[in-house]
């Protein structure tokens, strides 16, 4: 896996992920205290970050397709988390489940900066 993160002057982050040739990109925008949005293609998710111990968890608080709000009960669920371990690596765990189906995908591991 390769991840490139770009930070703009307004605090917006662009994340480009490459899973052995399967690529996707998302954009995180700060919304104010206790909220951030992440956009994947036409979908935008409002995330509520919380800190528990040394883990930052991002819970889906709402979602929309373009400007259209979608019902919360249809939203995927995810308690994605991240931390920095004792070796200074960025560790992540991202489970994603779909209503009525269950877990659809989960990726987890750690990243280190390229030299």
N, CA, C and O atoms as a GROMACS GRO file, in nm:
protein
  460
    1UNK      N    1   0.084  -0.118   0.000
    1UNK     CA    2   0.000   0.000   0.000
    1UNK      C    3   0.088   0.123   0.000
    1UNK      O    4   0.190   0.129   0.069
    2UNK      N    5   0.048   0.220  -0.076
    2UNK     CA    6   0.118   0.348  -0.079
    2UNK      C    7   0.014   0.457  -0.057
    2UNK      O    8  -0.094   0.454  -0.116
    3UNK      N    9   0.047   0.553   0.028
    3UNK     CA   10  -0.044   0.664   0.058
    3UNK      C   11   0.033   0.794   0.041
    3UNK      O   12   0.145   0.809   0.090
    4UNK      N   13  -0.030   0.887  -0.029
    4UNK     CA   14   0.027   1.022  -0.042
    4UNK      C   15  -0.076   1.116   0.019
    4UNK      O   16  -0.193   1.116  -0.019
    5UNK      N   17  -0.031   1.197   0.114
    5UNK     CA   18  -0.119   1.294   0.179
    5UNK      C   19  -0.069   1.434   0.147
    5UNK      O   20   0.049   1.466   0.162
    6UNK      N   21  -0.163   1.517   0.103
    6UNK     CA   22  -0.130   1.656   0.073
    6UNK      C   23  -0.216   1.745   0.162
    6UNK      O   24  -0.336   1.722   0.177
    7UNK      N   25  -0.154   1.847   0.220
    7UNK     CA   26  -0.223   1.941   0.308
    7UNK      C   27  -0.223   2.078   0.244
    7UNK      O   28  -0.118   2.128   0.202
    8UNK      N   29  -0.341   2.141   0.235
    8UNK     CA   30  -0.349   2.276   0.179
    8UNK      C   31  -0.349   2.378   0.293
    8UNK      O   32  -0.361   2.342   0.410
    9UNK      N   33  -0.336   2.503   0.258
    9UNK     CA   34  -0.328   2.610   0.356
    9UNK      C   35  -0.454   2.628   0.439
    9UNK      O   36  -0.447   2.683   0.549
   10UNK      N   37  -0.569   2.582   0.390
   10UNK     CA   38  -0.694   2.597   0.465
   10UNK      C   39  -0.724   2.478   0.555
   10UNK      O   40  -0.831   2.471   0.615
   11UNK      N   41  -0.630   2.383   0.564
   11UNK     CA   42  -0.648   2.266   0.650
   11UNK      C   43  -0.707   2.146   0.579
   11UNK      O   44  -0.721   2.040   0.640
   12UNK      N   45  -0.742   2.159   0.451
   12UNK     CA   46  -0.796   2.048   0.374
   12UNK      C   47  -0.684   1.947   0.346
   12UNK      O   48  -0.573   1.985   0.309
   13UNK      N   49  -0.716   1.819   0.362
   13UNK     CA   50  -0.620   1.712   0.333
   13UNK      C   51  -0.672   1.631   0.215
   13UNK      O   52  -0.790   1.598   0.208
   14UNK      N   53  -0.583   1.600   0.121
   14UNK     CA   54  -0.614   1.508   0.012
   14UNK      C   55  -0.531   1.382   0.034
   14UNK      O   56  -0.408   1.388   0.046
   15UNK      N   57  -0.599   1.269   0.041
   15UNK     CA   58  -0.533   1.139   0.060
   15UNK      C   59  -0.548   1.058  -0.068
   15UNK      O   60  -0.659   1.036  -0.116
   16UNK      N   61  -0.436   1.014  -0.123
   16UNK     CA   62  -0.436   0.926  -0.239
   16UNK      C   63  -0.383   0.790  -0.193
   16UNK      O   64  -0.271   0.780  -0.142
   17UNK      N   65  -0.464   0.687  -0.211
   17UNK     CA   66  -0.426   0.553  -0.166
   17UNK      C   67  -0.409   0.463  -0.288
   17UNK      O   68  -0.485   0.472  -0.385
   18UNK      N   69  -0.310   0.375  -0.282
   18UNK     CA   70  -0.285   0.279  -0.389
   18UNK      C   71  -0.268   0.142  -0.324
   18UNK      O   72  -0.169   0.116  -0.256
   19UNK      N   73  -0.366   0.056  -0.345
   19UNK     CA   74  -0.362  -0.081  -0.295
   19UNK      C   75  -0.323  -0.171  -0.411
   19UNK      O   76  -0.410  -0.227  -0.478
   20UNK      N   77  -0.194  -0.185  -0.436
   20UNK     CA   78  -0.142  -0.271  -0.544
   20UNK      C   79  -0.212  -0.242  -0.677
   20UNK      O   80  -0.254  -0.335  -0.747
   21UNK      N   81  -0.224  -0.115  -0.712
   21UNK     CA   82  -0.283  -0.076  -0.838
   21UNK      C   83  -0.429  -0.033  -0.829
   21UNK      O   84  -0.479   0.034  -0.919
   22UNK      N   85  -0.497  -0.070  -0.721
   22UNK     CA   86  -0.634  -0.024  -0.698
   22UNK      C   87  -0.627   0.109  -0.626
   22UNK      O   88  -0.596   0.115  -0.506
   23UNK      N   89  -0.656   0.217  -0.697
   23UNK     CA   90  -0.636   0.351  -0.641
   23UNK      C   91  -0.767   0.420  -0.610
   23UNK      O   92  -0.867   0.403  -0.681
   24UNK      N   93  -0.765   0.497  -0.502
   24UNK     CA   94  -0.876   0.588  -0.477
   24UNK      C   95  -0.826   0.706  -0.395
   24UNK      O   96  -0.722   0.700  -0.330
   25UNK      N   97  -0.904   0.812  -0.401
   25UNK     CA   98  -0.865   0.937  -0.338
   25UNK      C   99  -0.981   0.989  -0.255
   25UNK      O  100  -1.098   0.970  -0.290
   26UNK      N  101  -0.950   1.055  -0.147
   26UNK     CA  102  -1.053   1.122  -0.068
   26UNK      C  103  -1.001   1.258  -0.024
   26UNK      O  104  -0.881   1.285  -0.025
   27UNK      N  105  -1.095   1.342   0.015
   27UNK     CA  106  -1.061   1.478   0.056
   27UNK      C  107  -1.127   1.503   0.191
   27UNK      O  108  -1.248   1.488   0.205
   28UNK      N  109  -1.046   1.542   0.290
   28UNK     CA  110  -1.097   1.574   0.424
   28UNK      C  111  -1.097   1.724   0.443
   28UNK      O  112  -0.997   1.792   0.417
   29UNK      N  113  -1.211   1.776   0.491
   29UNK     CA  114  -1.228   1.920   0.511
   29UNK      C  115  -1.274   1.943   0.654
   29UNK      O  116  -1.374   1.884   0.696
   30UNK      N  117  -1.205   2.028   0.729
   30UNK     CA  118  -1.253   2.059   0.865
   30UNK      C  119  -1.383   2.139   0.857
   30UNK      O  120  -1.394   2.232   0.778
   31UNK      N  121  -1.482   2.100   0.939
   31UNK     CA  122  -1.612   2.167   0.939
   31UNK      C  123  -1.630   2.258   1.060
   31UNK      O  124  -1.723   2.338   1.064
   32UNK      N  125  -1.544   2.246   1.156
   32UNK     CA  126  -1.557   2.320   1.281
   32UNK      C  127  -1.526   2.226   1.396
   32UNK      O  128  -1.486   2.112   1.374
   33UNK      N  129  -1.545   2.273   1.517
   33UNK     CA  130  -1.513   2.188   1.633
   33UNK      C  131  -1.588   2.055   1.631
   33UNK      O  132  -1.711   2.051   1.622
   34UNK      N  133  -1.513   1.947   1.639
   34UNK     CA  134  -1.572   1.815   1.650
   34UNK      C  135  -1.632   1.756   1.524
   34UNK      O  136  -1.703   1.656   1.532
   35UNK      N  137  -1.605   1.814   1.407
   35UNK     CA  138  -1.659   1.759   1.282
   35UNK      C  139  -1.560   1.778   1.168
   35UNK      O  140  -1.489   1.878   1.160
   36UNK      N  141  -1.559   1.679   1.078
   36UNK     CA  142  -1.480   1.686   0.956
   36UNK      C  143  -1.560   1.612   0.849
   36UNK      O  144  -1.636   1.520   0.881
   37UNK      N  145  -1.545   1.652   0.723
   37UNK     CA  146  -1.611   1.578   0.616
   37UNK      C  147  -1.505   1.509   0.532
   37UNK      O  148  -1.394   1.559   0.515
   38UNK      N  149  -1.543   1.392   0.479
   38UNK     CA  150  -1.454   1.321   0.388
   38UNK      C  151  -1.535   1.285   0.264
   38UNK      O  152  -1.642   1.225   0.274
   39UNK      N  153  -1.482   1.322   0.147
   39UNK     CA  154  -1.551   1.300   0.021
   39UNK      C  155  -1.479   1.193  -0.060
   39UNK      O  156  -1.358   1.201  -0.083
   40UNK      N  157  -1.556   1.093  -0.104
   40UNK     CA  158  -1.511   0.987  -0.195
   40UNK      C  159  -1.602   0.995  -0.316
   40UNK      O  160  -1.720   0.963  -0.306
   41UNK      N  161  -1.550   1.037  -0.430
   41UNK     CA  162  -1.634   1.047  -0.548
   41UNK      C  163  -1.754   1.135  -0.518
   41UNK      O  164  -1.737   1.247  -0.470
   42UNK      N  165  -1.878   1.087  -0.547
   42UNK     CA  166  -1.996   1.171  -0.526
   42UNK      C  167  -2.047   1.170  -0.381
   42UNK      O  168  -2.138   1.246  -0.348
   43UNK      N  169  -1.991   1.085  -0.294
   43UNK     CA  170  -2.038   1.072  -0.157
   43UNK      C  171  -1.953   1.154  -0.060
   43UNK      O  172  -1.830   1.156  -0.070
   44UNK      N  173  -2.020   1.222   0.032
   44UNK     CA  174  -1.952   1.295   0.138
   44UNK      C  175  -2.004   1.244   0.271
   44UNK      O  176  -2.125   1.231   0.292
   45UNK      N  177  -1.911   1.214   0.361
   45UNK     CA  178  -1.945   1.164   0.493
   45UNK      C  179  -1.905   1.267   0.597
   45UNK      O  180  -1.794   1.320   0.594
   46UNK      N  181  -1.997   1.296   0.690
   46UNK     CA  182  -1.963   1.381   0.803
   46UNK      C  183  -1.913   1.290   0.913
   46UNK      O  184  -1.982   1.195   0.953
   47UNK      N  185  -1.794   1.318   0.962
   47UNK     CA  186  -1.730   1.234   1.062
   47UNK      C  187  -1.718   1.308   1.193
   47UNK      O  188  -1.694   1.428   1.198
   48UNK      N  189  -1.735   1.232   1.301
   48UNK     CA  190  -1.721   1.286   1.435
   48UNK      C  191  -1.598   1.224   1.499
   48UNK      O  192  -1.602   1.108   1.542
   49UNK      N  193  -1.487   1.299   1.506
   49UNK     CA  194  -1.367   1.244   1.568
   49UNK      C  195  -1.377   1.246   1.721
   49UNK      O  196  -1.426   1.342   1.780
   50UNK      N  197  -1.329   1.139   1.782
   50UNK     CA  198  -1.319   1.132   1.927
   50UNK      C  199  -1.184   1.070   1.962
   50UNK      O  200  -1.127   0.994   1.884
   51UNK      N  201  -1.136   1.102   2.079
   51UNK     CA  202  -1.008   1.048   2.125
   51UNK      C  203  -1.035   0.961   2.247
   51UNK      O  204  -1.102   1.002   2.342
   52UNK      N  205  -0.981   0.839   2.243
   52UNK     CA  206  -0.989   0.746   2.356
   52UNK      C  207  -0.848   0.692   2.378
   52UNK      O  208  -0.797   0.613   2.297
   53UNK      N  209  -0.786   0.733   2.485
   53UNK     CA  210  -0.648   0.693   2.508
   53UNK      C  211  -0.560   0.756   2.402
   53UNK      O  212  -0.559   0.878   2.386
   54UNK      N  213  -0.488   0.673   2.329
   54UNK     CA  214  -0.401   0.723   2.222
   54UNK      C  215  -0.459   0.702   2.083
   54UNK      O  216  -0.390   0.720   1.984
   55UNK      N  217  -0.588   0.663   2.075
   55UNK     CA  218  -0.655   0.639   1.946
   55UNK      C  219  -0.747   0.754   1.911
   55UNK      O  220  -0.824   0.802   1.995
   56UNK      N  221  -0.740   0.798   1.786
   56UNK     CA  222  -0.835   0.892   1.729
   56UNK      C  223  -0.933   0.809   1.647
   56UNK      O  224  -0.892   0.739   1.554
   57UNK      N  225  -1.061   0.815   1.682
   57UNK     CA  226  -1.164   0.738   1.612
   57UNK      C  227  -1.253   0.833   1.534
   57UNK      O  228  -1.288   0.940   1.583
   58UNK      N  229  -1.290   0.793   1.413
   58UNK     CA  230  -1.377   0.874   1.328
   58UNK      C  231  -1.505   0.794   1.304
   58UNK      O  232  -1.502   0.690   1.238
   59UNK      N  233  -1.616   0.842   1.357
   59UNK     CA  234  -1.745   0.775   1.344
   59UNK      C  235  -1.830   0.852   1.243
   59UNK      O  236  -1.833   0.975   1.245
   60UNK      N  237  -1.900   0.779   1.156
   60UNK     CA  238  -1.986   0.843   1.056
   60UNK      C  239  -2.109   0.901   1.127
   60UNK      O  240  -2.184   0.830   1.193
   61UNK      N  241  -2.127   1.033   1.112
   61UNK     CA  242  -2.238   1.103   1.176
   61UNK      C  243  -2.346   1.143   1.076
   61UNK      O  244  -2.456   1.183   1.116
   62UNK      N  245  -2.318   1.134   0.946
   62UNK     CA  246  -2.414   1.168   0.842
   62UNK      C  247  -2.349   1.149   0.707
   62UNK      O  248  -2.228   1.131   0.697
   63UNK      N  249  -2.431   1.153   0.601
   63UNK     CA  250  -2.376   1.136   0.467
   63UNK      C  251  -2.470   1.195   0.364
   63UNK      O  252  -2.587   1.220   0.390
   64UNK      N  253  -2.414   1.217   0.245
   64UNK     CA  254  -2.495   1.271   0.136
   64UNK      C  255  -2.437   1.228   0.002
   64UNK      O  256  -2.320   1.191  -0.009
   65UNK      N  257  -2.521   1.236  -0.097
   65UNK     CA  258  -2.482   1.211  -0.236
   65UNK      C  259  -2.489   1.347  -0.304
   65UNK      O  260  -2.598   1.400  -0.324
   66UNK      N  261  -2.373   1.404  -0.339
   66UNK     CA  262  -2.370   1.542  -0.387
   66UNK      C  263  -2.429   1.630  -0.278
   66UNK      O  264  -2.387   1.620  -0.163
   67UNK      N  265  -2.526   1.715  -0.311
   67UNK     CA  266  -2.586   1.800  -0.208
   67UNK      C  267  -2.705   1.735  -0.136
   67UNK      O  268  -2.760   1.794  -0.043
   68UNK      N  269  -2.744   1.613  -0.177
   68UNK     CA  270  -2.863   1.547  -0.124
   68UNK      C  271  -2.832   1.467   0.002
   68UNK      O  272  -2.758   1.368  -0.005
   69UNK      N  273  -2.887   1.505   0.118
   69UNK     CA  274  -2.868   1.425   0.240
   69UNK      C  275  -2.933   1.288   0.224
   69UNK      O  276  -3.041   1.276   0.167
   70UNK      N  277  -2.867   1.186   0.275
   70UNK     CA  278  -2.918   1.050   0.267
   70UNK      C  279  -2.959   1.002   0.406
   70UNK      O  280  -2.906   1.050   0.506
   71UNK      N  281  -3.054   0.907   0.414
   71UNK     CA  282  -3.100   0.859   0.544
   71UNK      C  283  -2.986   0.795   0.624
   71UNK      O  284  -2.908   0.715   0.572
   72UNK      N  285  -2.979   0.832   0.749
   72UNK     CA  286  -2.872   0.782   0.836
   72UNK      C  287  -2.875   0.630   0.847
   72UNK      O  288  -2.770   0.566   0.855
   73UNK      N  289  -2.995   0.570   0.848
   73UNK     CA  290  -3.006   0.426   0.866
   73UNK      C  291  -2.952   0.347   0.747
   73UNK      O  292  -2.927   0.227   0.758
   74UNK      N  293  -2.935   0.413   0.632
   74UNK     CA  294  -2.876   0.348   0.515
   74UNK      C  295  -2.725   0.366   0.506
   74UNK      O  296  -2.660   0.305   0.422
   75UNK      N  297  -2.671   0.448   0.592
   75UNK     CA  298  -2.527   0.481   0.586
   75UNK      C  299  -2.440   0.361   0.622
   75UNK      O  300  -2.478   0.280   0.707
   76UNK      N  301  -2.326   0.350   0.558
   76UNK     CA  302  -2.228   0.253   0.606
   76UNK      C  303  -2.188   0.290   0.748
   76UNK      O  304  -2.200   0.406   0.788
   77UNK      N  305  -2.141   0.195   0.822
   77UNK     CA  306  -2.090   0.224   0.956
   77UNK      C  307  -1.940   0.198   0.959
   77UNK      O  308  -1.890   0.108   0.892
   78UNK      N  309  -1.872   0.279   1.036
   78UNK     CA  310  -1.728   0.262   1.049
   78UNK      C  311  -1.682   0.336   1.174
   78UNK      O  312  -1.718   0.451   1.197
   79UNK      N  313  -1.602   0.269   1.252
   79UNK     CA  314  -1.534   0.332   1.363
   79UNK      C  315  -1.385   0.326   1.333
   79UNK      O  316  -1.307   0.262   1.404
   80UNK      N  317  -1.348   0.393   1.225
   80UNK     CA  318  -1.208   0.394   1.182
   80UNK      C  319  -1.123   0.462   1.289
   80UNK      O  320  -1.164   0.561   1.349
   81UNK      N  321  -1.006   0.406   1.311
   81UNK     CA  322  -0.918   0.462   1.413
   81UNK      C  323  -0.775   0.473   1.366
   81UNK      O  324  -0.731   0.402   1.275
   82UNK      N  325  -0.704   0.565   1.430
   82UNK     CA  326  -0.562   0.584   1.397
   82UNK      C  327  -0.486   0.629   1.520
   82UNK      O  328  -0.543   0.687   1.613
   83UNK      N  329  -0.357   0.600   1.519
   83UNK     CA  330  -0.268   0.637   1.628
   83UNK      C  331  -0.125   0.641   1.575
   83UNK      O  332  -0.101   0.606   1.460
   84UNK      N  333  -0.033   0.682   1.658
   84UNK     CA  334   0.110   0.672   1.628
   84UNK      C  335   0.167   0.576   1.732
   84UNK      O  336   0.150   0.597   1.852
   85UNK      N  337   0.236   0.471   1.685
   85UNK     CA  338   0.288   0.372   1.780
   85UNK      C  339   0.422   0.413   1.837
   85UNK      O  340   0.476   0.519   1.804
   86UNK      N  341   0.475   0.331   1.922
   86UNK     CA  342   0.600   0.361   1.993
   86UNK      C  343   0.718   0.378   1.898
   86UNK      O  344   0.817   0.443   1.933
   87UNK      N  345   0.708   0.320   1.777
   87UNK     CA  346   0.814   0.333   1.678
   87UNK      C  347   0.793   0.453   1.585
   87UNK      O  348   0.869   0.472   1.490
   88UNK      N  349   0.689   0.534   1.612
   88UNK     CA  350   0.662   0.652   1.532
   88UNK      C  351   0.586   0.624   1.403
   88UNK      O  352   0.576   0.712   1.317
   89UNK      N  353   0.532   0.503   1.390
   89UNK     CA  354   0.456   0.468   1.269
   89UNK      C  355   0.310   0.511   1.284
   89UNK      O  356   0.254   0.504   1.393
   90UNK      N  357   0.250   0.554   1.174
   90UNK     CA  358   0.108   0.586   1.170
   90UNK      C  359   0.032   0.454   1.157
   90UNK      O  360   0.044   0.386   1.055
   91UNK      N  361  -0.046   0.418   1.258
   91UNK     CA  362  -0.123   0.293   1.257
   91UNK      C  363  -0.269   0.324   1.232
   91UNK      O  364  -0.320   0.425   1.281
   92UNK      N  365  -0.336   0.239   1.157
   92UNK     CA  366  -0.476   0.262   1.122
   92UNK      C  367  -0.553   0.131   1.121
   92UNK      O  368  -0.497   0.024   1.099
   93UNK      N  369  -0.683   0.143   1.144
   93UNK     CA  370  -0.775   0.030   1.136
   93UNK      C  371  -0.907   0.087   1.084
   93UNK      O  372  -0.971   0.168   1.151
   94UNK      N  373  -0.948   0.043   0.965
   94UNK     CA  374  -1.065   0.100   0.899
   94UNK      C  375  -1.162  -0.012   0.861
   94UNK      O  376  -1.152  -0.070   0.753
   95UNK      N  377  -1.257  -0.044   0.951
   95UNK     CA  378  -1.363  -0.139   0.916
   95UNK      C  379  -1.482  -0.064   0.857
   95UNK      O  380  -1.517   0.044   0.906
   96UNK      N  381  -1.543  -0.118   0.753
   96UNK     CA  382  -1.661  -0.056   0.692
   96UNK      C  383  -1.767  -0.164   0.676
   96UNK      O  384  -1.744  -0.267   0.612
   97UNK      N  385  -1.885  -0.138   0.734
   97UNK     CA  386  -1.996  -0.232   0.726
   97UNK      C  387  -2.115  -0.164   0.658
   97UNK      O  388  -2.132  -0.043   0.665
   98UNK      N  389  -2.196  -0.246   0.592
   98UNK     CA  390  -2.315  -0.198   0.523
   98UNK      C  391  -2.440  -0.250   0.594
   98UNK      O  392  -2.441  -0.363   0.641
   99UNK      N  393  -2.546  -0.167   0.602
   99UNK     CA  394  -2.670  -0.213   0.665
   99UNK      C  395  -2.721  -0.341   0.598
   99UNK      O  396  -2.716  -0.354   0.476
  100UNK      N  397  -2.770  -0.432   0.677
  100UNK     CA  398  -2.827  -0.560   0.633
  100UNK      C  399  -2.726  -0.657   0.574
  100UNK      O  400  -2.759  -0.774   0.553
  101UNK      N  401  -2.605  -0.612   0.546
  101UNK     CA  402  -2.504  -0.698   0.484
  101UNK      C  403  -2.393  -0.733   0.582
  101UNK      O  404  -2.348  -0.847   0.588
  102UNK      N  405  -2.350  -0.635   0.659
  102UNK     CA  406  -2.240  -0.656   0.752
  102UNK      C  407  -2.111  -0.602   0.696
  102UNK      O  408  -2.110  -0.517   0.606
  103UNK      N  409  -2.002  -0.652   0.750
  103UNK     CA  410  -1.870  -0.599   0.711
  103UNK      C  411  -1.844  -0.619   0.563
  103UNK      O  412  -1.852  -0.730   0.511
  104UNK      N  413  -1.813  -0.508   0.495
  104UNK     CA  414  -1.786  -0.511   0.351
  104UNK      C  415  -1.637  -0.511   0.324
  104UNK      O  416  -1.590  -0.577   0.232
  105UNK      N  417  -1.563  -0.437   0.404
  105UNK     CA  418  -1.420  -0.426   0.384
  105UNK      C  419  -1.355  -0.384   0.515
  105UNK      O  420  -1.418  -0.321   0.600
  106UNK      N  421  -1.231  -0.420   0.530
  106UNK     CA  422  -1.152  -0.373   0.644
  106UNK      C  423  -1.007  -0.370   0.600
  106UNK      O  424  -0.954  -0.467   0.546
  107UNK      N  425  -0.944  -0.257   0.625
  107UNK     CA  426  -0.800  -0.252   0.602
  107UNK      C  427  -0.735  -0.190   0.724
  107UNK      O  428  -0.787  -0.097   0.785
  108UNK      N  429  -0.621  -0.246   0.757
  108UNK     CA  430  -0.548  -0.199   0.876
  108UNK      C  431  -0.401  -0.227   0.855
  108UNK      O  432  -0.362  -0.313   0.776
  109UNK      N  433  -0.321  -0.151   0.929
  109UNK     CA  434  -0.177  -0.169   0.919
  109UNK      C  435  -0.107  -0.044   0.969
  109UNK      O  436  -0.157   0.027   1.056
  110UNK      N  437   0.010  -0.020   0.913
  110UNK     CA  438   0.088   0.096   0.953
  110UNK      C  439   0.163   0.152   0.834
  110UNK      O  440   0.191   0.082   0.737
  111UNK      N  441   0.195   0.279   0.844
  111UNK     CA  442   0.268   0.348   0.737
  111UNK      C  443   0.390   0.414   0.797
  111UNK      O  444   0.391   0.455   0.914
  112UNK      N  445   0.494   0.424   0.716
  112UNK     CA  446   0.613   0.502   0.752
  112UNK      C  447   0.644   0.595   0.637
  112UNK      O  448   0.614   0.564   0.521
  113UNK      N  449   0.704   0.710   0.667
  113UNK     CA  450   0.741   0.803   0.558
  113UNK      C  451   0.848   0.742   0.469
  113UNK      O  452   0.933   0.666   0.516
  114UNK      N  453   0.844   0.775   0.340
  114UNK     CA  454   0.950   0.732   0.249
  114UNK      C  455   1.073   0.816   0.278
  114UNK      O  456   1.063   0.933   0.314
  115UNK      N  457   1.190   0.754   0.262
  115UNK     CA  458   1.314   0.831   0.284
  115UNK      C  459   1.334   0.940   0.180
  115UNK      O  460   1.433   1.013   0.185
   0.00000   0.00000   0.00000
